[in-house]
Amino acid sequence: MSDATSEGSTGPPGDTRLPKSVVALPRQVREELTRRLRRNKRAFREDDIQIVEGPLLRRAVGASALGNCMEWFDFGIYSYLAAIIGKVFFPSASPTAQLISSFATFAAAFVVRPLGGLVFGPLGDRVGRQKVLATTMIMMAAGTFSIGLIPGFTTIGVAAPVLLLIARMVQGFSTGGEYGGASTFVSEYAPDRRRGFLSSWLDFGTFVGYALGSALVTVLNLALSDAAMLSWGWRVPFLIAGPLGAIGLYIRLRLEESPAFQQQLDEHEKSLAQASVGGEFKDIIGRHWRELLLCMGIVLLYNVTNYMVTGFMPTYLTEDLHDSPTFADLLVLIGMLWIVLLITFIGRLSDHVGRRPVYAVSAAAMIVLAVPSFLLLMSGGTWLPLLGMLILATLLACFAAPSAATLPALFPTAVRYAAMGIGFNVAVAAFGGTTPLVTEALVNLTGDNLAPAYYLMLAGAIGLITVRFLPETAQMPLNGSRPMVGSRQEEQELINTSQDLYQLAEGGPRAV
């Protein structure tokens, strides 16, 4: 590692007077490390840096992604079966009213998501991320499994849609603590240099879960007659949730608490003993309202696209464009598999070029490509609709990949889970979960099958505005946490780099 050659030099990143170790740092990382070094009044030592060993890191990321996969399999299958569920639980309504009623029940789960975030968020900051994530796993599996057991309207009358609504609200309540907690957990385990890549595995698990749900429904549609699907086949995916939930619970109970949470546990427990939940939320909203708005803007961009593709598209293709259910299921399944292939590569890209460029380019592309994508979907045949689906899936992958690394980095460790519970779930409830309901209503109200594309364009515009104010956090230590590395070698490199940075910041000899 080369020494500084000019005392007190503070030239630009490309300045040849700067040490190579400093030149290699992204600007935001250099500024954050310099701030910490000035506060400490010395270069980093070993006890200033957190090492996460490879086996522990792989287990944490793999188990979180697998648990998320199971949870989102549970949550996603409802959207693939929305048309059948409408017939089972709202048989007396017209086909259009059945769809809207089914999507209204879908949206109801999102109404209670903020409440789940308000409950699970502070718990995650108090008792730990791992315990809360195990609880959300149990609740999601129970809510999904119960849907498979509810008799239809013709058997128990109005009690059937009421029980369906209750089960969906249990799902929504548990989901209110899921994504914020899982993304917090993984981001707090990930080394700073690779947080985008490693956190993208969480959404990899999400879309694998969606894809498994889509694949199962597709197989059932191929294997069973329409009458059999309507009678009992639709229940199969929901009943599978029971054993999947038991597996997910076992996996999550074996995880250790995140290093960032352990670092601040003792001091944080003392402060929490003197603070109420209401006081914590007042503090979050009062001190972090800007970060909450940014979180909600990114979540809107991501989740409007997400639920357009995963929640609305199967029904849009069959009911509005009159494609066959098998074709619609296969098209969405291919889109999910395409996202699975792309997402970790985009996560890695965000570590190198930054989160903001990935979001900005993708949001701009959404505005330009939304209408052409839907025109392709409407064009008939096989290949053009497939191209339209792949365009939308690519944009969704670009929004999903950096999110689990970007959103937790907006907040300090002590309130990260609770703040994510507020920002993420309010935005999803208001804009994400309502997307199928609103877009289906717009199509029926206007008679324009391009209405969903206009909705995506609006989301892209809001996303672009949000990115304008979004701080770049790629490769940076999390707020309130020590710098995270993945090996002893990386630790030594960071110590050497901090010595160069401290010399430049203080204009004196290397502090060791």
Helices and strands as residue ranges (DSSP letters): H 20-23, H 27-40, G 46-48, E 50-51, H 54-80, H 82-89, H 95-111, H 113-126, H 129-147, H 153-156, H 159-175, H 178-189, G 192-194, H 195-223, H 226-228, I 229-233, H 235-239, H 241-253, H 259-263, H 265-273, H 277-287, H 289-307, I 308-312, H 313-315, I 316-320, H 325-353, H 355-377, H 383-400, H 403-406, G 408-410, G 413-415, H 416-427, I 428-432, H 435-446, H 451-469, E 484-485, H 488-506
